[in-house]
């Protein structure tokens, strides 16, 4: 999992606002947790779909 920020013209912004999560080679049944500056994303893959929940 790689979080990609939505702003590229300054370093001071809310990193979780508009973030894109790039998922690469997540095994079937696997789950991961990604933290981005106070926001926690839980991702789980089942069959051909990945589900992301923000907590």
Phi, psi and omega in degrees: 000130176229118176280133178245123182290156182270347183243131180234011181250002177198155183272346185254093178207168177286102186299331182278342182284114179078014181294146173250129179258116180268115181259129183226122175053049174275120183294151177302129181087352181280153174222147179221158177240133180234129177253133178230098176042061176091353176250136181245124180251127176252123183241135178223137177252132172226127184053247183254008183240145173244134180245131181242129176241136177263130178232000000 
